[in-house]
Amino acid sequence: MDVADQAQDTEQLERDNAIRNAHRIPRRVPIDKVCIDCGYEIEAKRREANPGTKRCIDCQTEHEGGGA
């Protein structure tokens, strides 16, 4: 599997996670404030520091390979 295939697989996985999590999100929380991986609300301080963030700090750390 080459790098392009790996990137495509990763993108599909992220898309699938986002769709699955969108169905779990309580509608009182705006979708742009919710982590695409775990479905929980992203902390306000993180959103202020990085307005375009799509993941909470724990999921971002794991996404970058820093998870346990």
CORHU-V397083 format. One record per backbone hydrogen bond with DSSP energy under -0.5 kcal/mol. CO is the residue of the C=O (numbers start at 1). NH is the residue of the N-H. If there is no record, write none. Layout:
BEGIN
CO|NH / CO|NH
END
This chain:
BEGIN
2|6 / 3|7 / 4|8 / 5|9 / 6|10 / 7|11 / 8|12 / 9|13 / 10|14 / 11|15 / 12|16 / 13|17 / 14|18 / 15|19 / 16|20 / 17|21 / 18|22 / 19|23 / 20|23 / 21|24 / 21|25 / 26|29 / 28|30 / 30|33 / 31|34 / 33|42 / 35|39 / 40|35 / 43|47 / 44|48 / 45|49 / 46|50 / 50|53 / 54|36 / 56|60 / 57|61 / 58|62 / 59|63 / 60|64 / 61|66 / 62|65
END
